[in-house]
């Protein structure tokens, strides 16, 4: 069969065996239905929070309000997106309770991601809220290196993770987290305590969980909400609450493949997380596969989640491949082969990912045999003023982000027999990361036989990075069958 996969700005064709199974999120298996009345359901949720008092009882004239919203990486920009629906309702409730508009600040929780531009923030919040709050400086990006607006809360007790957070949020009388419950390879889902633990902290806080010691554990792959990473998110968020003397007011939407709301839950993070996960599980953990797959095939565009150049930057190429392994490990055989199309042309996009080229260079020398070997350089580069300035003032990713992505990138090497990049314009970049290169899907598949045998079970993911991924699972009853088959072999 002929299929097309993402490749740079366009597509690349592949001629795969007719026995290939195809999965497209939201199409192969339909998502749960979206809310019919998004505004009404969101308002009802906000007015009736779980585990915390309603806004009307938490604030009054003179209260300071911080509304924390996710950056462009998550949540969509459609007119009825969760940010655009929930934030006006929350502002309305604050004003009705006596809060003055000048005392409301909207904070983009970009964490170590690059700061969002003026145009991007407008697209996230919509014209009305943007035009109302931007001119007065009441919409800001979190700056994890602005120590005048950070507060060091020491170490949380359970895991001894450093907790450094945004001061405006810490000092607010009401701290609102606008989140999205959508499948995520890091801890199962976005939203909840993951939002505050990664979005409004410092690299030293994020360095307590986005590291090999956490991400290379057995509980990290396949993805779940029962990993050490997720537990650390919760511990950090709860330490923030204990030191603030109040709970976050969380408003999380469960999203479908197209960023549309399936449900909305509002209240204390520790109480709404399990409720939102229960609904999200029906969309995210898709029990579909009737066999284990030896080969997984997909394509990578130049620009997706983190920005332009993600699909050509060699570190991020391997991180994105690892993310697919994390999500789909339940349906993959032991030591599978991955085949992925990518331009792989050496375009790091140094302006947006300023530290990545140097980090890539470190991997090429000084006895760096596997990606975790360069973790020793993380603190030095994370303190390099040139890169910090690019993060703070020039819309670049923080230097520690490169090391957090390398921690993830190594997972592909851990779990795969071989990783092929097809269509690379400068294939040396892929080979320098430990990947193999071939000109076409067909050539890669022919070579893969030496790793996985002649009878290949192939899984094709034609829209792997154009849609919100699911976490594929074995169909009901097939896990046991697969185990028996393995025992017979």
C-alpha positions as CSV (number, residue, x, y, z in Angstrom):
1,X,0.0,0.0,0.0
2,X,1.1,3.6,-0.6
3,X,1.0,6.0,2.3
4,X,2.3,9.6,2.7
5,X,4.2,10.7,5.8
6,X,5.2,14.2,7.0
7,X,8.5,15.4,5.7
8,X,9.8,18.9,6.1
9,X,7.2,21.3,4.7
10,X,5.5,18.5,2.7
11,X,5.1,14.8,2.5
12,X,7.1,11.7,1.5
13,X,5.5,8.6,0.0
14,X,6.2,5.1,1.2
15,X,5.2,1.8,-0.4
16,X,4.5,-0.5,2.5
17,X,3.2,-4.1,2.7
18,X,-0.6,-4.5,2.5
19,X,-0.5,-6.1,5.9
20,X,0.5,-2.8,7.5
21,X,-1.9,-1.5,10.1
22,X,-2.7,2.2,10.2
23,X,-3.6,4.3,13.2
24,X,-4.8,7.9,13.0
25,X,-5.9,9.6,16.3
26,X,-9.6,10.6,16.2
27,X,-10.2,8.7,12.9
28,X,-9.2,5.0,13.4
29,X,-11.0,5.1,16.7
30,X,-13.4,8.0,17.4
31,X,-12.8,10.3,20.3
32,X,-15.5,10.7,23.0
33,X,-18.1,13.4,22.1
34,X,-17.2,17.0,22.8
35,X,-19.3,19.3,24.9
36,X,-22.4,20.6,23.2
37,X,-22.4,23.8,25.3
38,X,-18.8,24.6,26.0
39,X,-19.4,28.0,27.5
40,X,-22.2,26.8,29.7
41,X,-20.3,23.7,30.9
42,X,-17.2,25.7,31.7
43,X,-19.2,28.3,33.6
44,X,-21.0,25.7,35.6
45,X,-17.7,24.0,36.5
46,X,-16.0,27.3,37.5
47,X,-19.0,28.3,39.7
48,X,-19.0,24.9,41.4
49,X,-15.4,24.0,42.1
50,X,-14.4,20.8,43.8
51,X,-12.4,21.0,47.0
52,X,-12.0,24.8,47.1
53,X,-14.3,27.7,47.8
54,X,-15.8,29.5,44.7
55,X,-14.0,32.6,43.5
56,X,-16.7,34.8,45.0
57,X,-15.7,33.6,48.5
58,X,-12.0,33.8,47.9
59,X,-11.5,37.3,46.7
60,X,-12.7,40.9,47.4
61,X,-11.7,44.5,46.8
62,X,-7.9,44.7,47.1
63,X,-7.3,41.0,46.3
64,X,-4.5,40.2,43.8
65,X,-5.3,37.6,41.2
66,X,-2.8,35.7,39.0
67,X,-4.3,33.7,36.1
68,X,-1.7,31.2,34.7
69,X,-2.3,29.9,31.2
70,X,-0.3,27.5,29.1
71,X,1.9,28.6,26.2
72,X,1.4,28.0,22.5
73,X,2.6,24.3,22.8
74,X,-0.8,23.2,24.2
75,X,-4.5,23.9,23.9
76,X,-5.4,25.3,20.5
77,X,-6.3,28.8,19.3
78,X,-9.9,28.2,18.0
79,X,-12.5,30.8,19.1
80,X,-13.9,28.4,21.7
81,X,-10.6,27.0,23.0
82,X,-10.3,26.4,26.7
83,X,-8.2,29.5,27.4
84,X,-10.6,31.8,25.4
85,X,-13.7,30.4,27.2
86,X,-12.5,30.0,30.8
87,X,-10.4,33.1,31.4
88,X,-13.2,35.7,30.6
89,X,-15.5,33.8,33.0
90,X,-12.9,33.8,35.8
91,X,-12.2,37.5,35.3
92,X,-16.0,38.2,35.3
93,X,-16.3,36.3,38.7
94,X,-13.3,38.2,40.1
95,X,-14.7,41.6,39.2
96,X,-18.2,40.6,40.5
97,X,-16.6,39.8,43.9
98,X,-15.0,43.3,44.0
99,X,-11.5,42.7,42.5
100,X,-10.3,45.7,40.6
101,X,-9.2,45.0,37.0
102,X,-5.8,46.5,37.7
103,X,-5.1,43.8,40.2
104,X,-5.5,40.9,37.7
105,X,-2.3,39.6,36.0
106,X,-2.3,37.0,33.3
107,X,0.9,34.9,33.2
108,X,1.9,32.7,30.3
109,X,3.4,29.5,31.9
110,X,6.2,29.0,29.3
111,X,8.6,27.6,31.9
112,X,11.9,26.8,30.0
113,X,10.2,27.1,26.6
114,X,10.8,30.3,24.7
115,X,8.7,33.2,25.7
116,X,5.6,33.7,23.6
117,X,5.5,36.7,21.2
118,X,2.9,39.4,21.4
119,X,1.2,37.9,18.3
120,X,1.2,34.4,19.8
121,X,-0.3,35.6,23.1
122,X,-3.0,37.4,21.2
123,X,-3.8,34.1,19.3
124,X,-4.0,32.3,22.7
125,X,-6.2,34.7,24.5
126,X,-8.2,36.3,21.8
127,X,-8.5,40.0,20.8
128,X,-10.9,41.1,23.6
129,X,-8.8,39.9,26.6
130,X,-5.5,40.8,24.8
131,X,-6.6,44.4,24.0
132,X,-7.9,44.8,27.5
133,X,-4.9,43.7,29.5
134,X,-1.8,43.8,27.2
135,X,-1.5,47.6,26.9
136,X,-1.3,48.0,30.7
137,X,1.4,45.3,31.1
138,X,-1.0,42.8,32.8
139,X,-0.1,40.0,30.4
140,X,3.4,38.6,30.9
141,X,5.5,35.6,30.2
142,X,7.0,33.7,33.1
143,X,10.8,34.4,33.3
144,X,12.6,31.6,35.1
145,X,15.7,33.7,35.4
146,X,14.2,36.9,36.7
147,X,15.2,36.6,40.4
148,X,13.3,39.7,41.2
149,X,10.1,37.8,40.4
150,X,11.1,34.4,41.8
151,X,10.8,33.0,45.3
152,X,12.9,30.1,46.6
153,X,10.8,27.8,48.7
154,X,13.6,25.4,49.6
155,X,13.1,21.7,49.1
156,X,9.9,19.7,49.3
157,X,10.1,16.9,51.8
158,X,9.2,13.7,49.9
159,X,11.8,13.7,47.1
160,X,14.0,16.7,48.2
161,X,13.2,18.5,45.0
162,X,14.1,22.2,44.8
163,X,11.1,24.4,44.5
164,X,11.6,27.9,43.0
165,X,8.4,29.6,41.7
166,X,7.0,32.8,40.2
167,X,6.7,35.4,42.9
168,X,3.6,37.0,41.5
169,X,1.8,33.7,41.7
170,X,3.2,33.0,45.2
171,X,1.9,36.4,46.5
172,X,-1.5,36.4,44.7
173,X,-4.6,36.0,46.8
174,X,-6.0,33.8,44.1
175,X,-3.8,31.7,41.9
176,X,-5.7,30.2,38.9
177,X,-4.2,27.4,36.8
178,X,-5.8,27.1,33.4
179,X,-4.8,23.6,32.2
180,X,-5.4,21.0,29.6
181,X,-5.8,17.3,30.3
182,X,-4.3,15.9,27.2
183,X,-2.1,12.8,26.7
184,X,1.5,13.6,27.4
185,X,4.6,11.4,27.4
186,X,5.9,13.1,30.6
187,X,3.7,11.8,33.4
188,X,0.7,10.8,31.4
189,X,-1.2,14.1,31.1
190,X,-0.7,17.8,31.0
191,X,-2.6,20.0,33.4
192,X,-3.0,19.6,37.2
193,X,0.2,19.9,39.2
194,X,2.3,19.3,36.1
195,X,1.3,22.8,35.0
196,X,2.7,24.6,38.0
197,X,5.7,22.3,38.5
198,X,7.0,22.9,34.9
199,X,5.4,26.2,33.8
200,X,6.2,28.7,36.6
201,X,9.4,27.3,38.1
202,X,13.2,27.5,37.6
203,X,15.5,25.1,35.7
204,X,16.7,23.7,39.1
205,X,13.1,22.7,39.9
206,X,12.6,21.1,36.5
207,X,16.0,19.5,36.8
208,X,14.6,17.4,39.6
209,X,12.4,15.4,37.2
210,X,13.4,16.0,33.6
211,X,16.6,14.0,34.1
212,X,18.0,10.5,33.3
213,X,17.5,9.4,37.0
214,X,13.8,9.9,36.6
215,X,13.1,9.3,32.8
216,X,15.2,6.2,32.4
217,X,13.3,4.3,35.2
218,X,11.1,1.3,34.4
219,X,8.0,3.3,35.5
220,X,8.5,5.9,32.8
221,X,8.0,3.7,29.8
222,X,5.3,3.0,28.8
223,X,3.6,6.3,29.8
224,X,1.4,6.4,32.9
225,X,0.3,8.6,35.7
226,X,2.1,6.3,38.2
227,X,5.6,7.3,37.5
228,X,8.2,9.0,39.7
229,X,8.0,12.0,37.4
230,X,4.2,12.4,38.1
231,X,4.8,11.9,41.8
232,X,7.4,14.7,41.7
233,X,5.0,17.0,39.9
234,X,2.5,16.5,42.7
235,X,5.0,16.9,45.5
236,X,6.3,20.2,44.0
237,X,2.8,21.6,43.4
238,X,1.7,20.6,46.9
239,X,4.8,22.2,48.4
240,X,3.9,25.4,46.6
241,X,0.4,25.3,48.1
242,X,1.7,24.6,51.6
243,X,4.1,27.6,51.4
244,X,1.5,29.8,49.8
245,X,-1.0,28.9,52.4
246,X,-3.7,28.3,49.8
247,X,-4.7,25.8,47.1
248,X,-4.4,26.5,43.4
249,X,-7.7,27.2,41.8
250,X,-7.4,24.8,38.8
251,X,-9.7,24.8,35.7
252,X,-8.7,21.9,33.5
253,X,-10.3,20.9,30.2
254,X,-10.1,17.3,28.9
255,X,-9.3,17.7,25.2
256,X,-9.8,15.6,22.1
257,X,-7.6,15.1,19.1
258,X,-8.4,18.6,17.8
259,X,-8.0,20.4,21.1
260,X,-11.8,20.5,21.7
261,X,-13.3,20.2,25.2
262,X,-14.7,16.8,26.2
263,X,-15.2,17.9,29.8
264,X,-14.1,20.6,32.2
265,X,-13.2,20.2,35.9
266,X,-12.5,23.0,38.3
267,X,-11.2,22.9,41.9
268,X,-8.2,21.6,43.9
269,X,-5.6,19.9,41.7
270,X,-5.3,16.9,43.9
271,X,-9.1,16.3,43.6
272,X,-9.7,17.1,39.9
273,X,-6.7,15.3,38.5
274,X,-8.1,11.8,39.1
275,X,-11.5,13.0,37.8
276,X,-10.1,14.5,34.6
277,X,-7.9,11.5,34.0
278,X,-10.8,9.1,34.3
279,X,-12.6,10.9,31.5
280,X,-9.4,11.5,29.5
281,X,-8.4,7.8,29.7
282,X,-11.4,7.0,27.4
283,X,-9.8,9.1,24.7
284,X,-6.1,8.6,25.4
285,X,-5.5,5.0,26.3
286,X,-6.9,3.4,23.1
287,X,-7.3,-0.4,23.4
288,X,-7.0,-1.3,19.8
289,X,-4.0,-3.4,18.8
290,X,-4.5,-7.2,18.3
291,X,-0.8,-7.9,17.9
292,X,2.6,-6.5,18.8
293,X,4.4,-4.5,16.2
294,X,8.0,-5.0,15.1
295,X,8.2,-1.8,13.1
296,X,6.7,1.6,13.7
297,X,6.7,4.0,10.8
298,X,5.9,7.8,10.8
299,X,7.1,11.1,9.4
300,X,8.3,14.3,11.0
301,X,7.6,17.8,9.7
302,X,10.1,20.6,10.2
303,X,7.9,22.6,12.6
304,X,5.7,21.1,15.3
305,X,5.2,21.2,19.1
306,X,8.3,23.2,20.2
307,X,8.6,25.2,17.1
308,X,10.3,25.6,13.7
309,X,13.3,23.4,13.5
310,X,12.1,20.7,15.9
311,X,12.0,18.2,13.0
312,X,15.4,19.1,11.7
313,X,17.3,19.7,15.0
314,X,19.0,16.3,15.6
315,X,18.5,16.3,19.4
316,X,14.8,17.1,19.0
317,X,14.4,14.5,16.2
318,X,15.4,11.8,18.6
319,X,13.4,13.2,21.4
320,X,10.2,13.2,19.2
321,X,10.9,9.6,18.2
322,X,11.4,8.6,21.9
323,X,8.0,10.3,22.7
324,X,6.3,7.9,20.3
325,X,8.1,4.9,21.9
326,X,6.9,6.1,25.3
327,X,3.3,6.5,24.1
328,X,3.1,3.2,22.2
329,X,5.4,0.8,24.0
330,X,2.5,-1.3,25.1
331,X,1.8,-2.4,21.4
332,X,5.4,-2.8,20.4
333,X,7.5,-5.9,20.5
334,X,10.7,-6.0,22.4
335,X,13.5,-4.1,20.6
336,X,11.4,-2.8,17.7
337,X,12.6,-0.8,14.7
338,X,11.5,2.8,14.1
339,X,11.5,4.3,10.6
340,X,11.0,8.0,10.4
341,X,11.2,10.6,7.5
342,X,12.9,13.9,8.3
343,X,14.7,16.5,6.3
344,X,17.5,16.3,8.9
345,X,19.4,19.1,7.2
346,X,21.4,20.6,10.1
347,X,18.9,23.4,10.7
348,X,19.0,23.8,14.4
349,X,17.2,27.1,14.3
350,X,19.9,28.7,16.6
351,X,17.8,31.7,17.3
352,X,15.0,29.7,18.8
353,X,17.1,26.8,20.2
354,X,20.4,28.7,21.0
355,X,22.1,26.1,23.2
356,X,21.3,23.0,21.1
357,X,24.2,23.2,18.7
358,X,26.8,23.4,21.5
359,X,25.1,20.5,23.4
360,X,25.1,18.4,20.2
361,X,28.8,19.2,19.8
362,X,29.5,18.0,23.4
363,X,28.0,14.6,22.5
364,X,30.6,14.2,19.7
365,X,33.6,14.2,22.1
366,X,35.1,13.6,25.5
367,X,34.1,9.9,25.8
368,X,30.4,10.6,25.3
369,X,29.1,7.2,24.2
370,X,25.5,7.6,25.1
371,X,23.4,10.7,25.6
372,X,23.3,10.6,29.4
373,X,27.1,11.0,29.4
374,X,26.8,14.7,28.7
375,X,24.5,15.4,31.7
376,X,27.6,16.4,33.5
377,X,27.7,19.6,31.4
378,X,24.1,20.6,32.2
379,X,24.7,23.0,35.1
380,X,27.5,24.9,33.4
381,X,25.5,25.5,30.2
382,X,22.4,26.2,32.2
383,X,24.2,29.1,33.8
384,X,25.8,30.4,30.6
385,X,24.8,34.1,30.4
386,X,24.7,34.2,26.6
387,X,22.0,31.5,26.5
388,X,20.1,32.9,29.5
389,X,20.0,36.3,27.8
390,X,18.6,34.8,24.7
391,X,15.9,33.1,26.8
392,X,15.0,36.2,28.7
393,X,15.2,38.8,25.9
394,X,15.2,37.1,22.5
395,X,12.6,34.3,22.5
396,X,15.1,31.4,22.8
397,X,14.6,28.2,24.7
398,X,16.4,28.0,28.1
399,X,19.7,26.1,27.9
400,X,18.6,23.4,30.3
401,X,15.8,22.6,27.9
402,X,18.3,20.9,25.6
403,X,19.4,18.6,28.4
404,X,15.9,17.7,29.4
405,X,15.2,16.7,25.8
406,X,18.4,14.6,25.7
407,X,17.1,12.7,28.7
408,X,14.1,11.8,26.7
409,X,16.0,11.2,23.5
410,X,18.0,8.4,25.0
411,X,14.8,6.3,25.5
412,X,14.7,5.5,21.8
413,X,18.1,4.0,22.0
414,X,17.2,2.1,25.2
415,X,14.1,0.4,23.7
416,X,14.8,0.0,19.9
417,X,16.9,-2.3,17.9
418,X,17.5,0.4,15.3
419,X,16.2,3.8,14.3
420,X,16.2,4.8,10.7
421,X,15.9,8.4,9.4
422,X,14.9,8.4,5.7
423,X,15.3,11.3,3.4
424,X,18.0,13.1,5.4
425,X,19.6,15.9,3.5
426,X,22.6,15.9,5.8
427,X,22.5,12.3,7.2
428,X,25.7,12.8,9.3
429,X,23.6,14.6,11.9
430,X,21.3,11.5,12.4
431,X,24.3,9.1,12.4
432,X,26.0,11.3,15.1
433,X,23.0,10.7,17.3
434,X,23.2,6.9,16.9
435,X,20.5,6.6,14.2
436,X,20.8,4.9,10.8
437,X,20.1,6.6,7.5
438,X,18.5,5.4,4.2
439,X,17.2,7.3,1.3
440,X,13.7,5.8,1.3
441,X,11.2,4.0,3.5
442,X,11.5,1.0,1.3
443,X,15.3,0.8,1.8
444,X,15.0,1.2,5.5
445,X,12.4,-1.5,5.7
446,X,14.5,-3.9,3.7
447,X,17.4,-3.4,6.1
448,X,15.2,-3.8,9.1
449,X,14.7,-7.5,8.4
450,X,18.1,-8.2,9.9
451,X,16.9,-6.9,13.3
452,X,13.3,-8.1,13.4
453,X,13.1,-11.0,11.0
454,X,11.1,-11.5,7.8
455,X,7.6,-11.7,9.1
456,X,7.1,-8.0,10.0
457,X,4.1,-6.6,11.9
458,X,4.2,-2.9,10.8
459,X,2.4,0.0,12.5
460,X,2.0,3.2,10.4
461,X,1.2,6.5,12.0
462,X,0.6,8.9,9.0
463,X,-0.4,11.9,11.2
464,X,1.9,11.4,14.1
465,X,2.7,15.1,14.6
466,X,-0.4,16.7,13.0
467,X,-2.8,15.5,15.6
468,X,-2.7,15.1,19.4
469,X,-1.4,11.6,20.0
470,X,-3.0,8.8,22.0
471,X,-1.3,6.1,24.0
472,X,-2.0,2.9,22.1
473,X,-2.8,-0.3,24.1
474,X,-3.5,-3.9,23.3
475,X,-7.2,-4.6,22.6
476,X,-9.1,-6.2,25.5
477,X,-8.0,-9.8,25.9
478,X,-5.0,-9.5,23.6
479,X,-2.4,-8.8,26.3
480,X,-2.8,-12.3,27.8
481,X,-2.7,-13.8,24.4
482,X,0.5,-12.0,23.5
483,X,2.1,-13.2,26.7
484,X,1.1,-16.8,26.0
485,X,2.5,-16.6,22.5
486,X,5.7,-15.2,23.8
487,X,5.9,-18.1,26.3
488,X,5.3,-20.7,23.5
489,X,8.2,-19.2,21.5
